[in-house]
Amino acid sequence: MKNNLVSRPLFYTLHVLFWVCYGAILFASLSNWIPSTYEVWQVVISDVLTSSFIVYLNYYLLLPNLYKKGRYSAYILASIGMVVVIVLLRVNLLGMTHKSATYTYFIRSVPALGFYLITTVSWFFANLIKAQRNEIELRNSQLASELKFLKLQLSPHFLFNTLNNIYSMAYFKENNTAPAIMKLSEMMRHMLYEDQGKLVSLSREITFMENFIELWRLKLDEKPSILFTYKGVKDRHRVAHLIFLVFLENAFKHGNTIDGRIDVNLVVDEEDKLHFALRNDVIDARKTAEEQSGVGLSNVKKRLNLIYPGKHELILDQTATSFEVKLTLDLK
């Protein structure tokens, strides 16, 4: 009967109000056929006290300490004993009798059995809801842990590849080394400080992609044709952190960066659905881009399933000369 949604004083107040209302209804119904006000109060007070005794004893003592621990026989015997004692108490000690003994015991058993069944059903429902809530919390905790693990895989993978590129630029004393380090610094700031939650600003994610593309432009001696366009992006749009990074990495690492072409297009339509498309030329398609990418695409697929269950579509299309990615996300 405890509810985490209300404070303890309010919880107790609601219980008191329930029994007061129950007693008032009982008093009004009994006043029509019991002439003595004293007898009416006697019946009402005894009914409220014995009924509340059944409710709280069953809910807070018998069910959690006997039934929940698997002591079913003990619980059944204790429940029967409790109801019998209450009925006998009300009939014999409180003098609540009628001309017919059978009718007397029947009428005094109805409230006891009624409140016993109500509290038992309420306890089962409360425990069912609690179990479902615990299962959801456990599942969310597991998903959060798995997402964190996937992110830990992703960031070092990106950093390792980028540092390798900058090292080669520094080794050959290229003039683009300093700008490349600055770009990497900006990107690492985004990776470290923007990921305070599961989703980040889409506009900042786009800035990260622009820096990533520019970093590769600085590194490459040959200059492939790179086109990055986007539209429909608004301040309210948020997306999974670094969800596009693997696709960009694959395009530059496994694509044709000598005389090839890389086209990246991102559009958010009026229904807040994000359409991301990336196409890059490849030199040798004997081994597919998906096989070459290894952990990368497997990682991003898992993240999409965890963050956008039933709200995404990923299509990978491999041909002899190109590799294409089409990703649709529901941003609502």
C-alpha positions, 0 to 999 in steps of 0.5 A: 500500500506504500506509494513512492509518489506521495509523501508519508504524511499524505499517505497516512492522511489518505488511509485515515480519510478512507476509514472515516468515509467507510465508517460514515457510509456504514453509519448512514446505512445502519441508521435506517434499521437500527433504532439505537444510536449507541448500537449504531456507533458500536457496530460502526466502530467495531467494524472499522477497527476489525476491518482495518486490523485484517487489512494491515495485518494481512498486507504488512505481516502475513503476505510479506512474511509468509506468502512471499517467502514461500510458506504457503501452508502457514499463510493459509492457516494464519489467514483462516485463523485471523478471519475466524478470530475476528468474526468470533470477536465481533459476534461473541465479545461485542454482542453483535448478534441477530435472532438467527445464529447462521445469519449472524455469523454470515453477516459478520463474516462478509466484511472480514472476507471482503477486506481480506480479499481486497488487500490480498488482490491489492498486494499482488497487484502492487508487487506485480507493478513493483516487479515490472518497475524493477525489471524496467530499471534493470533493463535500462541499467543494462542498456546504459552500461552497454551504451557506455561500453560501446562509447568506450570502444568508439572513442579510442578507435577514433582517437587512435586512427586520427593520431596516426594520421597526424603522426604521419603529417608531423613525420613528413613535416607537413604544414597542415600539422598544426591546423590538424591538431587544432581540429582534433582538439575541437573534436575531442572537446565535443566528444568529452564535454557534449556527451552529458546525456544520451542525446546531444544537439544535432547542430553541434554534431554537424559541426563535429562532422565538418571538423572531421571532414576538414581534418581529413582534407588537411591530411590527404595529399590527394584531394577527393571531391567531398560534398557535405550538405544539410538542411532542416536542422533546428535547435530542438533537434537532438541525436545520439552522440557520434552516431555518424562517426563510423560512417565518415571514418569508413568513407575516408579509410576504405574509400577511393580518396585519390580520384574518388568522390564522397557525398554526405547529405543530411536532411530533417523533414517536417515530421522530424525524421532525419535522413542521412545519406553517405556515398563514397567511391571504392577502389577494390570491392572484392572485400566489402566495406562492411567487412573492412570496417569490422567492429565499427558498423557492428558497434553503430548497429548495436547503438541504433538498436539500443537508442532508437528501437523501432525508430530507425532504418539502416540500409547499407548498399555495396556495389563494385565501385561504391559503398552507400549508407542510408540512415533514417532516424525518428527524432521525436 
